[in-house]
Amino acid sequence: APSATFVDDENASIRYMEGVIKLGSKSRAIYNYLTSLYAGMEDEGPLFRFLSAHVPPATMFSSSHISGAGGGVTELLLKQADEERKSPLDKSYALRTILRTGRHFRSAVKLYMGFGMRQQAVELALKVDPSLARELARQSDDKDETKRLWLMIARNAAANAGSTSRDGKDVVARVVMVLKDCGPDILSIEDVLPFLPDFAQIDQFKDEICDALASYSSKIEHYLKEMNECDQACDALREELGRLKTVGTRVRGDARCAFTNKYVLEEREPFYAFPSGYVVLETALKREVMPYLNQKQVGRVKFIENELARVRRLRGSGGRSTHEMALYDYEIEELQVELDGLVAAECPLTGSVMVDSIDHGFSDEEDDFFC
């Protein structure tokens, strides 16, 4: 018989295109044509090896990426789109060509993973190779996605077993096998109960039910312990609040302001008495504390002071009813409580203000010296 010539070789076009690519060609038309030639072959091996060499793994977008910085996902999408433009292989064309043939699904799974579409890859892998689908699910780094993929695998296992089993034993066995394969903290027995037949015997998965009940019991004990701790903390707070209602501070008749050294009872302005024993006039306290408040707190103090002046002015004007006077008194009390919380939350000489002022130099102003 005469020897076969290059023209008679049915794989001549494939070898020619492979040679062109080895010589450095980056033409997308060459890559697409070779992909279509591979897809027409009975053997999937050449196509899968070709895609493995030219389809890099895509960046997977998990829920942590989406809930993080908004610009991060956009940058990743732009980067992936740029890599797609630079690649000589048109993955979209390759995927359409392979799916049109109705075979070589492992190569289609490879392309889905190249697009970052793990769920579609698992769905397709379940039709041709369930072990491949489980391997893809194990590779996921996102907890929510992993659970979603293993639920798909469990549903598929139950559906395939249900078509061949009459008593439901195969269904339970396969679903339990999925529970074991996915590992701990992914699926539990209650997640897969909807996939089990109504007539399934509990003996077939009693171990899993016992594990679930033990887990629930442990969680209940943990929550009960936390509730008891919260109750104890609330009781302690209630006792402290009750004690504080009866706590009072005595001020001596000759008490002096800790900053101005003036007799506080002789000055016509409010003063603050702290548990530390120091007494400070309101003006001196604000002058000392204000530099250590943040911008938002300083703005709030100024707003409250303006509101207090306005409400007191309205209250002092004549012609007000008893109800209006009561409303003004309540508003003044609320504003004063908030102001006290901002400027007199702690003693300026024993609290954080004193700690923050350590690196500040001494003032040369005369009014800072004791008289």
MOHU-V731485 format. One record per pair of residues at least 6 apart in sequence whose ideal C-beta (glycine too) atoms are under 6 Angstrom apart, sorted by the first residue. I is the first residue (numbers start at 1). J is the second residue. D is the distance in whole Angstrom. If there is no record, write none. Layout:
I:J:D ; I:J:D
This chain:
6:12:5 ; 13:37:6 ; 14:37:5 ; 17:30:6 ; 17:34:4 ; 20:30:6 ; 26:88:4 ; 28:88:5 ; 28:90:6 ; 31:88:5 ; 31:89:5 ; 32:90:5 ; 32:93:5 ; 35:94:5 ; 36:97:5 ; 38:46:5 ; 38:47:4 ; 38:50:6 ; 39:97:5 ; 39:98:5 ; 39:101:5 ; 44:104:4 ; 47:104:6 ; 47:107:5 ; 48:106:6 ; 48:107:5 ; 51:107:5 ; 51:110:5 ; 54:89:5 ; 55:114:4 ; 58:114:5 ; 58:115:6 ; 58:116:4 ; 59:76:5 ; 59:80:6 ; 60:116:5 ; 62:142:3 ; 63:142:6 ; 63:144:5 ; 65:73:6 ; 91:111:6 ; 91:114:6 ; 94:111:6 ; 95:111:4 ; 98:104:5 ; 98:107:5 ; 98:108:5 ; 99:108:6 ; 105:124:6 ; 105:128:4 ; 108:124:6 ; 109:121:5 ; 109:124:5 ; 109:125:5 ; 112:120:5 ; 112:121:4 ; 113:121:5 ; 121:136:6 ; 122:133:5 ; 122:136:5 ; 122:149:5 ; 125:132:4 ; 125:133:4 ; 126:133:5 ; 126:156:5 ; 133:153:6 ; 134:181:6 ; 137:149:4 ; 137:150:6 ; 140:146:4 ; 147:186:6 ; 150:182:4 ; 150:186:6 ; 150:187:5 ; 153:178:6 ; 154:175:6 ; 154:178:4 ; 154:192:5 ; 154:195:6 ; 155:195:5 ; 157:174:4 ; 157:175:6 ; 157:178:5 ; 158:171:5 ; 158:175:5 ; 158:195:4 ; 161:170:4 ; 161:171:4 ; 161:174:5 ; 162:171:5 ; 165:171:6 ; 168:197:4 ; 168:199:6 ; 168:200:5 ; 171:197:6 ; 172:200:5 ; 172:204:4 ; 172:205:6 ; 175:192:5 ; 175:195:6 ; 176:205:5 ; 179:187:6 ; 188:212:6 ; 189:208:4 ; 189:209:6 ; 189:212:5 ; 249:273:5 ; 251:273:5 ; 255:264:5 ; 255:279:5 ; 256:263:6 ; 257:264:6 ; 257:280:6 ; 257:281:5 ; 257:284:6 ; 258:278:4 ; 258:280:5 ; 258:349:6 ; 259:284:4 ; 260:284:5 ; 261:370:4 ; 261:371:5 ; 264:271:4 ; 264:279:5 ; 264:281:6 ; 267:281:6 ; 269:281:6 ; 269:282:5 ; 270:282:5 ; 271:279:6 ; 271:281:5 ; 272:280:5 ; 272:285:6 ; 272:344:5 ; 273:279:5 ; 274:347:4 ; 276:347:4 ; 276:350:5 ; 278:347:6 ; 278:349:5 ; 285:343:6 ; 286:343:6 ; 288:348:5 ; 289:343:5 ; 289:348:6 ; 289:353:6 ; 292:353:5 ; 292:356:5 ; 297:342:6 ; 301:342:5 ; 304:335:5 ; 304:338:6 ; 304:339:5 ; 307:335:6 ; 308:335:5 ; 311:328:6 ; 311:331:5 ; 311:332:5 ; 315:328:4
